[in-house]
Amino acid sequence: MSTLETPWGRLFFEQMGDGPEVFLVFHGFGQTHLDMMPFASLIQPGQRFLFFDMFLHGKSSWHDSSVLLTKVIWSKIVHEILSQEGFTDFHIVGYSMGGKFSLLTYELFPEKVKSLILLAPDGIKTGIFYNLNSYPSYFHPFFKRVVFKPQRFFGIMEGLHSVGILETSLIKFVKTQMQTRSKRAQVYLTWKVFGDIQLSLGSIIQLARKVKTPITLFTGKFDKMVTAENLKPFSTKIPHLKSVSLPVGHGKLIEAAVEYLNQGLGKRV
């Protein structure tokens, strides 16, 4: 177990494997590094995987919620990881919110990223609730009321669900992430601290086409929040990108992707 102490917060991560080929692994919203541990089964000799607890998740902390995470700050944090752990280039694996941080890291360090594995990445185009952390900061007072007094919000969602406007899977996702006060506080703080990060998708696409960085994009056929259709403005503009659709929903995509990779279709990540 390792930590990176930064001026902005403490970043916890667990290392597995030992070698010069390094993989950074980022989990989704409401998860911890343990949720990405199925990827440990892919570790080959000479590889080292760093499984992170993202800020405001697991054992990682953010010192001051009034200080927002920016691209400049994230760039400095990645530099500190490289310096502390002694490597210069790396692969990235990211699921959901972690997929957004994977793309952000690629945007900032394209020359250092050797490959990308993206599982239903956030930050491109997702469902309306799921992408609330991309809304402008002046929406935050409204979100705060929703988080700390959620009954009316849940009632509205149930009403929309009853007339067929909202999918059952989305209702389940929202309730799972907001079922306790501590979880609702995590939702609000994540919206607030991460909310101003916007990916430069045009730049990312241009970089990927120019450098031809290997990219594998996993989506779930039954995922209602991050769909293959919504990701087409990104995926179809990178000719060498490998797109894989698996017969699962959003919550089962990690295990399904690892099973796919372990079948010999991509044993060497």
C-alpha positions in Angstrom: 0.0 0.0 0.0 1.4 3.4 -1.0 0.4 7.0 -0.8 1.3 10.2 -2.6 1.2 13.3 -0.4 0.4 16.4 -2.4 -0.5 20.0 -1.4 -4.1 19.3 -2.4 -4.7 15.9 -1.0 -3.5 12.4 -0.2 -3.7 9.9 -3.1 -3.7 6.2 -2.0 -2.8 3.4 -4.3 -2.0 -0.3 -4.2 0.8 -1.8 -6.3 0.8 -5.3 -7.7 3.5 -6.8 -9.9 7.1 -5.7 -10.3 8.6 -4.5 -13.5 9.3 -1.5 -15.8 6.0 -1.7 -17.7 3.6 0.4 -15.6 -0.2 0.5 -15.7 -2.3 3.2 -14.0 -5.7 1.9 -13.1 -8.6 4.4 -12.2 -12.0 3.3 -10.8 -15.4 4.8 -11.3 -17.6 7.1 -9.2 -18.5 5.7 -5.8 -16.0 2.9 -6.0 -12.5 2.3 -4.7 -9.4 0.6 -6.1 -10.7 -2.7 -5.0 -13.4 -2.6 -7.6 -10.7 -2.6 -10.3 -8.8 -5.6 -8.8 -10.2 -8.0 -11.4 -7.5 -6.5 -13.7 -4.9 -8.0 -11.5 -5.5 -11.3 -13.3 -4.0 -9.7 -16.4 -0.6 -8.8 -14.9 2.3 -10.4 -16.8 5.9 -10.8 -15.8 7.7 -7.4 -16.0 4.5 -5.4 -15.4 3.5 -3.3 -12.4 -0.1 -2.2 -11.9 -1.0 0.9 -9.7 -4.6 0.7 -8.5 -5.7 4.1 -7.3 -8.3 5.4 -4.9 -9.4 8.6 -6.7 -9.6 11.7 -4.5 -12.7 11.8 -2.3 -13.0 8.0 -2.6 -11.6 5.1 -0.5 -8.5 6.1 1.5 -7.8 9.1 -0.7 -8.7 12.6 0.6 -9.0 16.1 -0.7 -7.9 18.8 1.8 -10.1 21.7 0.9 -13.4 21.4 -1.0 -13.3 25.1 -2.0 -10.1 24.3 -4.1 -11.2 22.7 -7.4 -9.2 20.1 -9.2 -7.9 21.6 -12.4 -5.9 20.4 -15.4 -2.9 22.2 -14.0 -3.2 20.5 -10.6 -3.8 17.1 -12.1 -0.7 17.5 -14.3 1.4 18.3 -11.3 0.0 15.3 -9.4 0.8 12.9 -12.3 4.4 14.4 -12.4 4.7 13.7 -8.7 3.5 10.1 -9.2 6.1 9.6 -11.9 8.9 11.1 -9.8 8.0 9.2 -6.6 7.5 5.8 -8.3 10.4 6.1 -10.8 8.9 5.6 -14.2 8.6 7.7 -17.3 5.9 6.2 -19.5 2.8 4.1 -18.7 -0.4 2.4 -19.9 -3.8 3.6 -18.5 -6.9 1.6 -17.6 -10.0 3.6 -16.6 -13.7 2.8 -15.9 -16.5 5.3 -16.0 -15.3 8.4 -14.0 -11.8 6.8 -14.1 -12.1 6.8 -17.9 -12.5 10.5 -17.8 -9.3 10.8 -15.8 -7.6 8.4 -18.2 -8.5 10.7 -21.2 -7.5 13.8 -19.2 -4.1 12.2 -18.5 -3.7 11.3 -22.1 -4.6 14.9 -23.1 -1.8 16.2 -20.8 0.8 13.5 -21.4 0.3 12.0 -24.9 3.9 11.3 -25.3 4.1 9.2 -22.1 0.9 7.1 -22.6 1.6 3.8 -24.3 -2.0 2.5 -24.5 -5.5 3.2 -23.2 -8.2 0.8 -22.1 -11.4 2.7 -21.6 -14.5 1.1 -20.0 -17.7 3.2 -20.5 -15.7 6.4 -20.0 -17.3 9.5 -18.6 -16.5 12.9 -20.1 -17.6 12.4 -23.7 -21.4 12.1 -23.6 -23.4 10.4 -21.0 -26.8 10.4 -19.4 -28.2 13.6 -17.9 -27.9 12.6 -14.3 -24.7 10.6 -14.7 -23.0 13.7 -16.2 -24.0 16.2 -13.6 -20.4 16.8 -12.6 -20.0 18.5 -16.0 -22.6 21.1 -15.3 -21.4 24.7 -14.6 -20.6 25.7 -11.0 -23.7 27.8 -10.6 -25.8 24.6 -10.6 -24.1 23.4 -7.4 -26.5 25.1 -4.9 -29.3 23.1 -6.6 -27.3 19.9 -6.5 -26.5 20.5 -2.8 -30.3 20.8 -2.0 -30.8 17.6 -3.9 -28.1 15.8 -2.1 -29.0 16.8 1.5 -32.8 16.9 1.0 -33.3 14.2 -1.6 -36.9 13.1 -1.0 -38.5 15.5 -3.5 -35.9 14.6 -6.1 -36.5 10.9 -5.7 -40.2 11.5 -6.0 -39.7 13.4 -9.3 -37.5 10.6 -10.6 -40.1 7.9 -9.7 -42.7 10.0 -11.5 -40.6 10.2 -14.6 -39.9 6.5 -14.4 -43.6 5.7 -14.1 -44.3 7.4 -17.4 -41.4 5.8 -19.1 -39.0 8.7 -19.4 -36.3 7.3 -17.1 -34.9 3.8 -17.3 -35.1 1.4 -14.3 -31.3 1.0 -14.4 -30.8 4.8 -14.1 -33.2 4.9 -11.1 -31.2 2.1 -9.5 -27.9 3.8 -10.1 -29.1 7.0 -8.6 -30.5 5.4 -5.5 -27.4 3.2 -5.0 -25.1 6.3 -5.1 -27.4 8.4 -2.9 -28.9 6.0 -0.4 -27.1 7.4 2.7 -26.2 10.9 3.8 -22.4 10.1 3.6 -22.9 8.8 0.0 -24.9 11.9 -0.9 -22.1 14.1 0.6 -19.6 12.2 -1.6 -21.8 12.9 -4.6 -21.9 16.6 -3.9 -18.2 17.0 -3.1 -17.2 15.1 -6.2 -19.5 17.3 -8.3 -18.0 20.4 -6.7 -14.3 19.5 -6.8 -14.1 17.7 -10.1 -16.9 19.6 -11.9 -14.8 22.2 -13.8 -12.7 19.6 -15.6 -13.7 19.5 -19.3 -11.9 17.3 -21.7 -10.5 18.8 -25.0 -11.9 16.0 -27.1 -10.8 17.5 -30.4 -7.2 17.7 -29.2 -7.4 14.1 -27.8 -8.7 12.8 -31.1 -6.0 14.6 -33.1 -3.3 13.3 -30.8 -4.6 9.7 -31.0 -4.7 9.9 -34.8 -1.2 11.4 -35.0 0.6 9.2 -32.5 -1.6 6.1 -33.1 -1.8 5.3 -29.4 -3.5 1.9 -29.0 -7.0 2.4 -27.6 -9.5 -0.2 -26.7 -13.0 1.0 -25.9 -15.4 -1.3 -24.0 -19.1 -0.6 -23.7 -22.1 -2.6 -22.4 -24.9 -3.4 -24.7 -27.4 -2.9 -21.8 -25.7 0.2 -20.4 -28.2 3.1 -20.4 -25.8 5.7 -19.0 -22.7 5.4 -21.2 -23.7 4.0 -24.6 -21.8 3.0 -27.7 -24.0 5.4 -29.6 -23.2 8.3 -27.4 -19.5 7.6 -27.7 -19.5 7.5 -31.5 -18.5 11.2 -31.9 -15.2 10.1 -30.3 -14.8 6.5 -31.3 -15.5 6.9 -35.0 -13.0 9.6 -35.4 -10.1 7.4 -34.4 -9.7 4.8 -37.2 -7.3 2.5 -35.2 -9.5 2.5 -32.0 -10.8 -1.0 -31.2 -14.4 -0.9 -30.0 -15.8 -3.9 -28.0 -19.4 -4.2 -27.0 -20.2 -6.7 -24.3 -23.6 -8.1 -23.3 -23.8 -6.5 -19.9 -24.9 -3.3 -18.2 -22.8 -0.5 -16.7 -22.2 -2.2 -13.3 -20.9 -5.5 -14.8 -18.6 -4.1 -17.4 -15.4 -4.4 -15.4 -15.7 -8.2 -14.9 -16.9 -8.7 -18.5 -13.9 -6.7 -20.0 -11.4 -8.6 -17.9 -13.0 -11.9 -19.0 -12.8 -10.8 -22.6 -9.1 -9.9 -22.2 -8.3 -13.1 -20.5 -9.8 -15.2 -23.3 -6.7 -14.7 -25.4 -8.4 -12.0 -27.5 -6.2 -9.5 -25.7 -4.1 -11.5 -23.2 -1.3 -9.1 -23.6 -2.9 -5.8 -22.5 
